[in-house]
């Protein structure tokens, strides 16, 4: 398992669950609300470059192979949020949760595949 990807997935879910919204300006990460719990703030600083890259590049899970479930979870989470009238744009709390959960499934599926080989 790639600990960096796993940690990033967990961070995204935690940020979304806390109602944090992320955005980028140039190569800087911006977030709202401005005050975060110390542990979440520290994890955000440690993963700042990865978060900026993710926000700028976007996230689309690969629909082939083991990532099929990741695609399903991503779409399902965004669909539920949309049905509830929540914003689902990149960086929104709902998007962060959807991406984090989808990434976690991809990491878990690849770990299972590598152990089986």
Secondary structure by P-SEA (a helix, b strand, c coil): ccaaaaaaaaaaaaaaaabbbbbbcccccccccccccaaaaaaaaaaaaaaaaaaaacccccccccaaaaaaaaaaaaaaaaaaccccccccaaaaaaaaaaaaaaaaaaaaaaaac
